[in-house]
Each structure stands twice: as structure tokens, then as C-alpha cells.
Amino acid sequence: MGARCSKFSFCWFHSHLKPSVLESSDLENGGKSDRNAFPSFTEFSFEQLRAATSGFSSDNIVSEHGEKAPNVVYKGKLDNDRWIAVKRFNRLAWPDSRQFLEEARTVGSLRSERLANLIGCCCEAEERLLVAEFMPHETLAKHLFHRESQPMKWAMRLRVALYLAQALEYCGSKGRALYHDLNAYRILFDKDGNPRLSCFGLMKNSRDGKSYSTNLAFTPPEYLRTGRVTPESVVYSFGTLLLDLLSGKHIPPSHALDLIRGKNFLMLMDSALEGHFSKDDGTELVRLASRCLQYEARERPNAKSLVTALMSLQKETEVPSYVLMGIREETASSTLPLSLTPFGEACLRMDLTAIHEILEKIGYKDDEGIANELSFQMWTNQMQETLNSKKHGDAAFRAKDFATAIDCYTQFIDGGTMVSPTVYARRCLSYLMSDMPQEALGDAMQAQVVSPDWSTASYLQAACLFSLGMETDAQETLKDGTHLEAKRNKN
């Protein structure tokens, strides 16, 4: 079943992809095709929100600053099973209840796929709470500065920049051009892996519209003079976010500008991106950042021009964000009704290092075809050359030189004198390590064609499908591999 399922899935993947980059005109009300996707603004009771957050349990805190912050964000669940984010202010933040309600209703009237939209509020006695759509995949800061797995891909960083610019353009078109403390913690990722701008930064606080930044090193120059935020100040903050995306670090703008002026902009680039972006793209993004960071506010670009500039830089626009982010599709089941082997567990976790160790350990003992071939006398130069290609590929595979392994294994396969499912399996993993999941899936399927009862081939298909974001098919193929391995162990 695994090979048939994967072939179907592979075709489905190509035929069902939708462009991920929408024009700004499509963003209002959720895009032209889904105008009723967002809930209307609601005034909740305090008891509703207390129940939704399990009594504002510390276990439900999702903000970066914890319980002692001036305001805390909690994860909650309403009676209709809708997940929400609830921001609870301290008692002194909004003394004027009318101002709070007016601000919340105004921000709550905005609806865009580029925002984590405000869907409600609560104003009872001294309690002031905001309710927004819940974004399950954390903040840009977490993915850039505190990453635990693969670095964010260049195409995804460009998409974050565009979507953020589109969010700011949309807000400006609705009369909400001011955004307070725009930073990497304000950008969240929804269930599909798409970046969204938190609506909380659109709320003017009760102190005459002033915004109090926590780190003056990243504050627009004019803020230090006036203590106020302007639309141009927001663009300056956008420039600091471009630096974050370029470098994978939070670099003070003054330091970055010194590097840019000294023509050392490549020193800004995240070393994990080396070889994965063109110099022209990097140059253009640095140029755009430097324009946003101009000392004179009037010399900075506006949001509309930022959208235009970033639109032309987009890469892999047909690939969904959850694939670029390495996030599994939300619609899939997260549990398996079976006990997984170490190989299955490694594939479920997409732990490519563990998969490599397992493939190295099992070697060619399951590969009867190549073992039989090797038992014969090597009577032709062509066969000797083919076997040398395999030998060099194996050495590169052990050394984790996956580009060389791909080249050598390709020479072996193209030689056509022998068929080895293990070579296909090893080239499959080499493709996965090289961020080429579609090619990897082709090899995993070919390995199963050669050896239909080989569980390794099914396991690798599952890893490839997980990498492509096709959770449901991956889970089914993982089950196939588990059943094949159990059947073999019984024999």
C-alpha cells in the first residue's frame, strides 16, 4: 500500500498547491474567497475568560515575559472549542474604561489574514482583557533567536518580511498606521505556518498614545527626542526586523549600519544561510533595511513601497508556509495506534541524524540483490567502475558528505548493471539532508518497487512525506513500515 499511497500523494502535492503570496488587495476580510472566515468582535464576561484559561493558570501563559510582566498573555479555549489568546492588563494600565472599549472596538473592526486579529475584549470593574485569535506556532523571535532545529529558510524569511509589510500597509489603509514596539516577539505563526502581526501592538495605551520601548538601542532616533511613535517610526522598527531576518540575531541598528556603510554587509548574514541565497537578493534586502533605518524619518519608505520591493524578491511562492517552516499539517492526527520501532520514531520526529545512524548500522544486510552481485567475480571494467562509484558513495555517506554521496550513488544507479534498494535508500536520505524532499520521495518509492516487503523503504517514504508537509499520507506509510517490520521479525 505504501508505494501506491505515496505516488498518489506526490501527484496530489503538485496539483493542490496554492500560491502562498497574496496581493495586498486580497488580504482584507480574509481574502476574496473566504470573506466569512473571521468571527465578529465580541465583548466577553470576565467569568467566560476565567473559565477559558482554567482560572488564568500559570500553565496557560504563552507570553515571553511571564507572570510578573505588566500584562500577561494566556492560551484559552472557549465553549465552542475555539482557541484564543487572552491578554490581561494590570489594574493601572487602562483606568478609563471608555477609552479602552473604544480602542478595542476600533482595532477589533480590522480583519486581515496578515493579522492575529482581535476578536473580543472584557471590561468589568478594574479588569481589562483583550481576546485575539490564537497562533499555535510561537513567535518569530523563537524561530530566529532560540531555534531548536533547522534554521528558517531564506524563502520563509522573505515571506515573513512581505507579510509583515502587507500587514502594516493594511493597517495604514484603515487609519491604524501606528504600531507600538514592533519587534520579533510581535510576529506569530498560525496553524498553517503563515506569519501574522499581533493585533495587540495596534492598541494605543492610556498614556496619550506614547509607546515605552524596553530597549532604547533599537528605538527610532525621533522617539528619544519626542517620546512618541509616528508611522515613520514603525518603518524604522520594520528595518530592525529585516536585520533580524538577515542575521538570525537581534543586531543593534547602529552596528548594522556601520557594517553596511563599510561594505561588509555579508557579515550581517546568518551563517546558516550560506549557499542558500543569491548575493543580489541579500544586497537588495540590506539596501531596503538601510533605507528603513535612515536617521531622518522623512527619508524612510512607506509601507506600500516596502510591499512592492519585497514582492519581487519572493522565492518558492507555490510552497505552503508549513512546508517551509517544517511544521506538520494541523489537520492530521498526532497519535499513532501502534508501537513504533526506533526507525519509525526517528521518521516521526524527522530526526535525520538518527535515520543516518540507523542506515549506517544496518548496512547492506537487507539488500540481497547487491550482496548476490558482489559474490560474483568482477569480470568487466564497467562493473568495476560501477562498484567503485558505490564504494565512494558509501564513504561519502559515512562522512556525511551528502552532495558527494548523491553524485556517486547516481553514477552507480545510472550504470544499470546492478539494482540496490539500499543505494536508493541512502541517496534518499542524502536528498533529505540536502533539502530536496521531492527527489528523496522518488528514491524511497523506487526502493520499495525493488524490494516491496522492505520496511526501510516505507519508513523513508514516511520521512519524505512528513518533510513535504503531507502528514496524513506520512502516518499511513509509517504504519505500513511498522507492520512490515513486525511481520519480518515474526518470521
N, C-alpha and C positions, 0 to 999 in steps of 0.2 A: 504493500500500500504506500510506503514512504516515497518511492520514486515517482509514482503516479501523482501523489498529492503535491510533491514539490514541483513537478513540471507544470501542473495546473497553477500553483501559486506563483511561479515565476512569470507565467504569461499574465496572470491577474495583476501582478505588481506593475507591469509595464502599461497595461491597458486602463488601470484605475487611478493612476497618479493624477493629482490635480495641481495646477500651479499654486505655489505657496505664497508668491509675492503678489498682493492685490494692489491695484491702483488706489490712491487715497480716496477717490470719489466713491469707492465701493465699501469703505470702512464704516460709514455711519449706519447705525441700526443693524449692524451685523452683516453687512454686505447685501447685494441685491437679491440673492437667492434665499436669504434667511432673516427676514425682517422681524420675525416674531420670536427670535431665539432668546432675547433677554427679558427677565422679569421686570415688572413695573416697580417703581420706588415705593417702599412700604415703611410705615412707622411702627416699629416693634415695641412690645412691652418689655420692661426690664426682666420680668419673670420668664418670658419666652427666650430671651438671650441667656439668662442664667441656666435654664434647662438645656439649651442647645450646647453650652460649653461645659456641662457637668459641674455647674456651680463655679465657673471660672477656675477650673482646676489648673494647677501649675503644669500638669501633664499635657495640657492642650495649648500651652504657649508656643507660638511659632515665630514671634519677632526675634530680632537679633540681640536684643538688649536685656531680656529677662524681666523678672518681676519688679525690680527697683527702678525701671525706666519711667519717665514722665507719663508714658502711655504704653499699653501692652496690647499685643495682637494675639487673639486666641483662635484656634480652629474650633468650629462648631458644626452641628448638624441639626437642621430644622425637622419638624414633624413630617414634612413631605420628603425626607431623605436627601434634601439638598444641602451640600456642604457650603459653609460660609466662613469668612474671616471677620472677626469682631474686634474692633479697636476700641478699647476702653480708656478714656482720658482720666487724668487725675482731677480732683474736685475743683482746682483753681484754673483749669485751662480755659473753660468757657463759662464764665459767670453769667453772661447774658444769654438766656435760653432762646430768645427770639433770633438773635444773630446766628446761633448755632443751627437752628432749624432752617433759617433762610439759606445759609451756606450749604447745608446738607442737601436740601431740596434742589438747589441750583446745580450742584455737582452731580446729584442723582439723576438729573434730567439728561446727562450725557450718556450716550450708548455707542460704543465702538469696539470692534474686535481687537483693537490695539490697546485697550484699557482693561485693567481688572476693575470692572465697573462697580460703582457704589449703588447698592440695591436697597438700602434702608438705613434707618437710624433709630436711636432711642433717646428721649429727653424727658426723664422723670426725676423730679426733685433735683438733686445735685448730680445725678448720673448723666453722662454724655457718652454715647457709644455710636460708632459707625459700623455698618454692615456691608461687606463687599463680597464679590464672587471669590471663592477660594481657589487659589492656584497651587496645585499639588507638587510642583517640581522645583520649589525653592527659588532662590534669588540668583541674579547674575553674579553677585559677589561670591556666592558659594561655588558656582561653576568655574569662575575665573581665578579666584584667590585661594580658595580652600578645596580645590578639586581632589577627589579621591581616586579618580580613574583617568580615562583618556582626556587630554586637553581639548577644549572646544575647537571644533574645526573652523578653518578660515571662512568657509561659506556661511557657517552659522553666525560667526561674528559680524560678517557683513549684513546678514539678515537682521540681527539684533539692532544694529545701527539704523537700518532703514525703518524697521517697525517703530523704533523709538521716535525717529524724526516724523513719521506719519502720525504717531500719537500726538506729538506736540503740535503738528500742523492742524490736526482735527480740533484739538482743544482751543487753539488760537481762533479757528473759524467760528467757534461757539462762544467767543468772548472770555475764555479762560486761559489766556496766554501765560499767566504767571504760574510757576510750579516751584514749590519750596523744597530746598535741599535735594535737588536731583542728583542721585548717585546710584551706584551699582546695587544697593540694597533695595532700591525702589523698583527695580525691574524683576518681574516674576515670570515663571513659565507655567503655562496652563496644561491641561491634560494631554494636549496634542504636541506639547513641546514648543509652542509658539510663545515668543516673548511678549509680555504686556506691561504697560506702565501702571503702577499702583495709583488708584484714584485718591489715596489719602493725601498726597502731596499737592492736590488741587485745592484743598481746604485752606482758606485764609485763617490764621489763628486770631485770637481775640485781641492781639496787641497791635491794632491799627495796620494790619497787613504785613508786618515785618516778619522776616524769617531768621531764626537764630541757628546758624550753622555750627556744627560741633567741631569742625576742623578748619581753622582760618587759612591753612596752607592751600586749600582747594576752593577758596571763596573768590568770586569775581572782584576785581580791584575796586569797582564803584561801591560794592557793599561795605567795604571798610570805611568809605567816606560818608555814606548816607545811611547805612543800616537797612536799606530797602532792596527788594528784588524787582527787577524790570524784565520784560521779555528778552532783552539782550543779555541779561544775567543768566537766564535759563540756557541760552545758546552757549555761553561760556561753560556752564556746567556740562552741557552736551559734549563740548570739546574735551573735557576731562574724562568723560565716559569713552570717547573714541580712543584716548590714550590707554584706558583700561583694557579695551578690546585689542589694541595693538600689542600691548606688552604683557598682558596677563597679570599685571601688578597695578597697584594704586600709586602712580608716579606724580609727585607734585608738578603742576603745570610749569612753574619757573624752571625746574630742572629739565623738563622735556623740551621747553623752548630753547634752552641753551644748546641741547643736542641737535635740535632741528636747524638752528642758525649755524651750527658748526658742521653742517652736512653729515652728521653722524646718526641720521635717523634710524639706520639699521640696528643701532644699539638699543633702540626702543623696542624692537620686535621681540615677541615671545620666542625664545629659542626652540620651543616645541613646535613652532610653525615652519621651521627651516625646511625648504624644499616643497612647501605646500601652498605657496602663494607667489604670484608674479611680482617682480620688482616694481612694475608700473602701477599695480594695484596698491602696493604698500606705499609708494610715493604719493599717490592720489589721496589716500586716506590720511596720511601725515599732513599733506597740504591742507586738507579740509579741517583737520584738528587745529592747525596753526591759525587758520582764519577765524575759527570759533574763539580762540584764546587771545585775540587782539586786545591790547590794553584799552583802546578807545572802543566803547560799546557800539558806536555808530558804524564801525568798520567790520562788524561781525555779520555773517549771512543770516537770513531769516529761515524759518522752518521750511518754507516752501522750496527755497533753493537747495536746502540740505536734502530734501526728498529727491529732487531732480538729480543731484550729483550722485547720491547713493544708489538710485535705481539702476544707473548704468554700470555699477560695479558688481551687481548681484551674480552669484555663481550657483549652479545646481538648483535652479528655481523650481524644477519639477519634483525635487525630492522633498518629502514632508519633513517638518522640523523634528518630529520624534525620531526619525531615522538619523538625521544629522546629529542629534543630541545623544543617540544611543539609548533612548527611552523606549521601553516596551509599550505596545499599543494598549490603551486603557480598557478596551472592550474585551480583552482576553481574560481567561481565568488565570489566577495567580497560584493556584494549587494543583497538584497532580495526585490522582488517587492511586499512586503506586510508589514503591520504594525505589529510589534512584541509586544506581551504582556511582562510584566516583567519577567515571567518564560522563554519565548523564548529569551529575551535579555540576561538573565543570562547564558543560554546554549550557545548562540552565543559567548559570551565573555569567556566562560569556567570559570565563576565565581562560584566555588564550594561552597564558603561560602554563597553566595546569594541563591543558589539552596537549600542548607541545611535549611536556614531560611524559604524558601517558603514551603518546605516539612513539616517542623515543624508546620507552621501556618495552613496549610490545614488539617493536622492530618489525620484521617481516615474517614472524612465525604464523600469522594468519593468512599469509599470501602464498597459497600453494602454487599459483601459476609461475611466479618468478622463481620460487625455490626449485621447481622442476627444471626450469630453463637453466638455472645455474649448475645443475647436476650434470649437464651435458658438456662435452668438450667444446671449447670456444674455437670453432673451425673457420670463421671468416673474420676478416678485418672489420667489416661492418658491425658484426655482433660485438666485437671487442670495443669498438668505438662507442657503441650504444651503451654497453655496460660501464664504460668509463664515465659517460655522462651521468649515469645513475650514481656511481661512486662519488663523483664530485658533488652531485646534488645532495647526497646523504651527508657529506662532510659539511657543506654549507648549512644544511638544515640543523645539524647538531650545533653548529657555531652561531645559529640564529641569524645567519646572513640570508634573509628570505628572498631578496631580489636575485641573488646568485642561484639559490635553490630553484626558484621559478624557471630561470633560464636553462639550467642543467636538466631539470625534470622535463621541460618542454622538449629539449633535444632528444631525450630518451623516448618520450611518447611519440614524437614525430618520426623517430626511427622506424617504428612499426614492426620490429622483429619480435617483440615480446609485449605482453599486456600485464600490467601490475596494478591491482587496486590500491596497494599501499602507496605507490608513487602518486596516484591520483589523490589519495588522502593527504599525503604530505604536501603536495602542491596546493591542495585546497586550503590547508592551514596557512601556508605561506601567503596565499592570496588574502586570507582574512587578516593576517598580520600586516599586510601592505594596504589595508583598507580598500580591498577590491571584492566585496561580498558577492556580487553577481557572478564573477568568474569562479569564485570559490564554490558557489552552489552548483555550477555546472560540473565541476570536478567531483563533488560529493555524489551527485546523481550518477555520473559515469562510473564511479567506484561501485555503486550498488548495481548498476547494469552488469558489470563484470562479475560481481560476487553478490547475488541477491540476498543471501542469508547472513551477510556480514554486518553485525550491529554497529561497527565503527562508522560505516558509510551512513547509516541512519542518524547516528549521533551528530556527525559532522553536518549533515543536511539541516538538522535542528539548529545548530550553532549559526549556520549561514542565514537561516530564516529569521532567527532572533536578531541577527545583525541588520537584516533588511526591515525590521520592524513588523514582521508578519507572525505575531505571537500565536494565533490560533493554529496555523499550519505547523509552526515550530513545536508546539506542545504535542500535536498528534504524531509528528515524526519522532519526537523524543520517546513517546510511548512505544512506537514501533521498535526503536532501538533497544529499549528495555526488555520488551517481550522476546526479541531475537536473542539477546544475551542470556536471558533466563532459560530459553529453550536449549541453547547450546550448552549451558552449564549442566543441564539435566542429562544430556547425552554422554 
